[in-house]
């Protein structure tokens, strides 16, 4: 572990939380001031996150920029936050999407603006904290904290079925997370009994597992693995744990908050890598074939169901299910190629699908509907939106030269060469890529091309702020697609270490 001597990560976590508290002292009628203050704290957090990325040593494999102190010494619990090659880009993406979500909601959220912006900032802290927490209990707290502001955002500012969607989202994810809490407690006591030291520190647990101090009984390891996996599979989600997803996405607000809500799914993918693979590799190798089956079902099911949707956000919800199936396939390839491809796919999904959700909100703001049947021909009055959306779709389906391609191709390589999966899984997954191109391009053709309906003829194209927001994400889709090593490079040392360690421990 390396420490900078200055708590940059803790500052990044505190800034949104402080911002949320500051907003409570601003009169709720002063909406412009509230928006500017919230955006200022969001941008400050992004600047600190970029500074963290600048200080990150890409050649080092361990945890960096560590900030730690005793939290509950009697239980061996510490506040420890840090980044490594796995968490760095998730952290930066979360910091980036916060000000984007704030700006996107600028003219779309008109009531209870103070509460809305405060909840966005609290959600930002929770998501950021999940990616950097290096104590299991601290991770659990941040992971669970994401549920509260998300449920409130959906339940207060969502669509007609928002109450049902918020309740379903919270109950499904909270219930599943209790299994993770049991797994954390079991791993905590297993380590205490084996080493004589009470700790929930992930780095210490990993060291004890690697040097044999903590040698879990296979049956116990599989049970602990199951607790972690179930919590992450529900939040990701993975088929058949996905039933909360379509309603929650469809009923969530039409502003940029959906981008941060969508990032919650990436916290689950990150958790699978950190806990299921890094800490419990033998159980991961044992379960990988079965999980691979769930992953390819998610890929195909999400793609096939997306074809039958008429609501843009429901299409994107099932698209996310399919994308996350690809990510899980890469994670449980249990090799460097697969895991790096999975991370790239999750980053790509956060950017490309985030851009499409933003575009959906822009359409709703003008047309008052997301129903594809009510659209048609809107490229003609809105060519700028049409061009940006088409680029985002190409990025989402993995067109070569755009951000999705590098992730998909690397996952395929990882699955092909995997000792736990193999070519059969890859061949089925490739069919999912073909389906993805079909349903997204069909959605585009129905909404943007064809005959222009009279009600759509006078729709205004994007304004300057909207062009800047959507254009930034499209720029990332193109730029990171052309130079994917900008993402892959900082991951490499960490992923080599994880893959080598997982392979060695899985054979024990």
N, C-alpha and C positions, 0 to 999 in steps of 0.2 A: 504494500500500500504506500502511496505517496500523498503528502499533504502540501498544500500551497502555503499554509500559514495564515490564510485569510479565508473566512467562511463564505466563499462565493456561492456554493450550492444552497446553503442555509438562507442567504440573502435572497436568492431566486425564489425559494419557497415562501419566505416571509412577505415579499413585496405584494403579491396579489391579496394575501390575507390582510395585510395592513390597509391596502386599498379598499377592500370590502368594509373594513371598520370605519375608515375615513368617510365613505359614502353615507354611512348611517347618520352622520352629523350634518349632512347637507340637506336642506329642505327639499322634500320630494317634488315640489313644483318646479325646481330649477333643473329641468331635464337636460338642457344643453351643458350646464356645468357638470352635472353628474356624468354624462357621456364622456366629456373631455377628461375628467379626473380618472375615470375607469380606464380609458384608453391610455392615458399617461402611465398608469401603473402596469398595464399590459405591455406597453413598449419598453418600459424600464426592465421588466422581467426578461423580455426577449433580448435586450442588450446584454444583460448579465449571462444569459444562456449562451449567446454567441462568444462572450469572453471566456466562458468555461470551455467551449469548443476550441478556441484559440490556444488555451493553455494545455489542452489535452495532448499527451505524448503518444503519438500513433504507434510508436515502436514498442511500447510497454503493454504487457498483457494483464496486469493486475488492476485493482481498484485505484483510482487517482482522485486528487483533490478532496481527500477525506476530511470530513468534519465530524468529530465524535466527542461525546462526554457521557458520564454516568447518568442514567435516567432513573432506573429503579435498582440500585446496587444490590439490594438484598436478594433479588431474583436474577441477577446477572444480566439485566436488560440495559442496553445503551442506546442513546440516540446516535446513530451512525449513518451518514449519507455520503455517497461517492458515486462516481461514474466509471464505467469501463467501456470497452468496445461494443458491448451488447446494448447498454442503456443510453449511450451518448446521443444518438440521432433521434431516438424516441423523445428524449428530454428536449432537444432543440425543436422538434416538430410540435410538441405540446406548447412550448413557449411561442412559437410562430402562429399557431392557430388561434391563440387567445386574442391578440389584437385584430386578427382577421374577423373572428366571430363578432367582436365588439363593433367594428366598422360596418359589417354586414347587417347588423341589427339596428343601425343608426336611425333609419326611417321606417323600419318595419314594426318595432316595438314602441307603442305610444302610451301604454298604461303601465303603472308600477315600474317605471324605468329604473328607479333606484334599487328596488329589490332584484330586478332582472340582472342588472350589471353586477351587483354584489354577489349574486349566486354564481355568475360566470367566473368571477375572480376566485371564489372559494373552490369551485370545480377545478380551476386551473392549478391551485395549490395542491389539491388532492391528486390530480393526475401526475403532476410533476413529482410529487413525493413518492408515488408508487414506483416510479422509474429509478429512484436513487436510494431508497431505503435499503440498508444493509443489515437490519435486524428484523427477524421474522415477525415479531409482534408489531414493530413500527410499520412494516410492509402491510400487515393485515389492517391496521388502523387507516392508513391512507387508502388502501384498496376498498374498504368499506365506506370511507368518507365520500368517495366518488358517487355513491348511490343517492345520498340525501339531496344535494343540489340538482342532480340530474332528474330525480323524480319530481322535485318541486318545479323545475323548468318545464317539464312535460305537462305536469298537472295544472299549472297556472296559465301557461301561455300556449298550450297545445291546441289540437283540433277538437272536434265535437265529442270524440270518445277519449279525451285526454285523461279523465279520472281513471278509467279502466286501464288505459295504457300505462299510466304512472304506477298504479297499484301492481299491475302484472310485472312490470319491470323490476320494481323494488322487491317484491316477494320472491320472485324466481331467483334473483341474484343474491339477495340476503340469505335465503334458505340454503342455496348451494355453498355460499361462503362459510357457513357454519361447519361444513365438512372440512374445509381448509383449516379452520381454527382447531378442530380436533387433531388434524394431521400435525399442525405446528406444536401442539401440546405434547403429542406422542414423540415427535422428534426431539423436542426439548428435553424430556425426561430420559429418553434413550441415550442421548449424549451425556447427560448428567450422570447416569448410572455407569456409563462406559469410561468416562474421562475423569469423573469426580469434580467437574467444573460445571456450574449452572450458567448457561449462556444461550442466547438466541441469535448470536452474531453469525451471519451467513458465511463470512470468510473463515471464522474459526471452525464452524461445522464442516465446511468443505475440506479444510486442512486435516481435521480429525478423520474424515472419511477416506481421504487419499492416503494417509499414513497408517491406516488400519486401526487407529485408536477407537473409532466408532465403526464397528462391523455389525450392521443390522442383520437380523434374521431375515431371510428372503420373504417369508410370509408377512412379517411386520413391515418390511420395506414396501411390499406391494400394497398393503393397506394404507400406509402413509401416502404413497404415490396416488392411490385412488382418491383420497381426500383432496389433494391438491388438484388433480386432473379434473375432477367433477366441478370444482369451483370455477376453474378456468374454462372448461368446455361450455358451461352455461353462459358465461359472460362473453365468450369469444364471438358468437356462439358456434357450436359444432352440431350437426345433425346427430341425434334427434332432440337436442336441448335448445333448439332455436325458436320455439313457439312464441316467445315473448317479443322477438325481434321485429316482425313485420308491423305489428300494431304500434309498437313504441316509435319506430321510425316514421310511420305514416302520420301519427298524431303529434309528433314533436313539432316545435315551432318551425316556421318557414324561414327563419333568419339563420345567421351563421352559427348559432349555438349547436346545431346538429353536427358541425365539424368537431367540436370538442366532445360531444356525446359519442360520436363515432370513434373517437380516439380511445374511449374506454375499452373498446374491444381489443385494442393493441396492448393495453395493460395485461390482458389475459394471455395474449401470445407471448409477451415478455415474461410473464410468470411461468409459463410452461418451460421456457428455456432455462430460466434461473433456478427453478425448483425441481421440476420433473426430470429434466435432462442433466443439469449440472450437479444437483445434490443426490439424485436417485437414479443413476444411469442403468444399473442392473434391472430395476423394475421397468424403466423406460424401454430397454431392449426387449424385455419379456412382453410388454404390452404393445410394442410398436406395430406388429402386423394387424392386430385388431383395430388400433387407432387409425392405421392407414386405410382400412376399409371404411371407417366412419368419415375420414377425410375425403375420399373419392366420392362417397355418397353425397356429402355436402357440396362438393364441386358440381356434380351432375344434377342433384335435386334443386340447388339454388338456381342453376342456369335454366332448367326446364320450367320451373314455376315462374321465373321472371318473364318468360315468354307470354304467359297468360294474364299479365297485369296491365291495367289501364292507368294506374296512378304512378306518376314518375318516381315518387319516393318509395313506393313498394317495389318497383323494378330495381331501384338502387339498393334497397334492403336485401333482396334476394341475391343481388350481385355481390354484396358484401359477404353473405354466407358462402358463396362460391369461392370468393377470394381467400377467405379465412380457411377454407378447406385446403387450398393450395399451400397456405402458410403452414398449417399443421402437418401436411405431407412432408414439407421440407424440414420441419423441426424434428420429426420422428424418423427421418432418414439417418439421424444421429451421426452426421459427418459435417465437415466444415462447409462443403458446398451447399448442402441442404439447409443448414441453419442460416448461413449468410443470405441465401436466396429467400428464405422465409422472412428475415428481417427486412430485406429490400422490398419484398412484396407488401409487407405491412406498411412500410413507409410510403410506397407507391399508392397503395389503397387510400391512405390518409390524405394524400395530396390530390390524386385524380378523382376519387369518389367524393372527396371534400369539395372539389371544384364543381362537380355535377350537382351536389346538394345545394351549393350556393346559387348555381344557375336556376335550379328549381324554384328557390325562393324569389329570384328576380322575375321569373315568369309569373308566379303567383301574385307578386306585387302589381303587375301590369294587367294580367288577364283574370285574376281572381280564382283560378282553378289549376290543379295539377293533372286533371283528367286528359290523357293523351287524345281521346276522342273529340275533345272540344278544341284542340289545337289544329295544326295543319298549315303548312305554308308559311310559318312565322319567320323563316329565313329572310323572306322578302322585306318585311318592315324592320327586321332585327338582324342584319348581316354580321355585325360585330359579335353579338351573342352566339349566333350560329357557328361562326368560325372558331370561337373559343371553346364552345361545347364539343364540337367535332374533334378538336385536338385533345381535349380531356378524355373523350371516349376512346380515341386511338391509344392514348396512354394507358387507359384502364384495361384494354384488351391485349396490350403488350405488343403493339406495332414496333418493329425494330427501329432503334434510334430514339425511342421514348422510354420513360421511366419504368413502365411495367415489363418491358421485354427482358431487361437484365435479371429481374427477380424471377420471372417465370422460367427463363432458360437455365438459371443456376439451380432452381428447385428441381427441374427435370434432370439435370446432371447429377444432383445429389441423390434423387430417388433411384436413378438407373444404377449408380455405383454403390447403393446402400446394401449393407449386409443384413439389415432388418426388413427392408422393403423389396425393391427389385424392379425389373422392367415391366412386369404386369401392372403394377400400380401406375407407372408412368403412362402406359398406353391408354388406360382409362382416363387419366387426367387430361391427356392431350385432347380427347374428345370434348372435355369441358371448355377448353380454350376456344374450340370451334364454335361451341354453343354460345359462349360469351360474346364473340364477335357478332353472332346472329341476333341475339336479343337486344344488345345495345344499339346496333345499327338499325334494327327494326324500329326501336323506340325513336331514334333520331329521324328516320324516314317519315314516320307517322306524325311526329310533332313539328318538324322543321321543313320538310319537303312536301311535295304534292300541291294540291289546289289550295289556294289561300282562301280561308273562310272569311266572310264579310266582317265578323266581329273581331278578327285579328288584323285587319288591314291597317288600322291606325295605331298599333302598338308602338310605343317609343323604344328606340334602341337604348343601349346602356349609356348611363351618364359617366362622367369622369371618374368618380369614386368607385363605381362598380367595375369599370374597365381596369382600374388599378388593382383592385382586389382579385378579380378573376384572372387578370393578366399575369399577376405575380405567380399564382399557382400554375398557370400554363407555362410560364417561363421555367419554373422548376421542373415541370414534366418534361420539357424539351432539354433543358440544360443537364439535368441529372441522367437523362437517357443517353445523351451524347458522351458524358463523362461520368459513368457510373462508379468509377474508382474513387471519386470524391466521397462516396458513401462506403464502398467496400474497403478502402485503404485503412481507415481507423479501426475497423472491426477485426482485421485479419489476425493480429497477434492474439487477441482475446479468444477468437473462435478456434484458432489452431490449438490453443491450450485446452479449451473446453472439449473439443472433439477428441483430442489425444487422451485426455483424462477419462472421458466417458467411455471410450473404447477399451481402455485398460481396466477400469473398474467394472465394466459390464461382463468381463471375462472371469471375474473372481467367483 
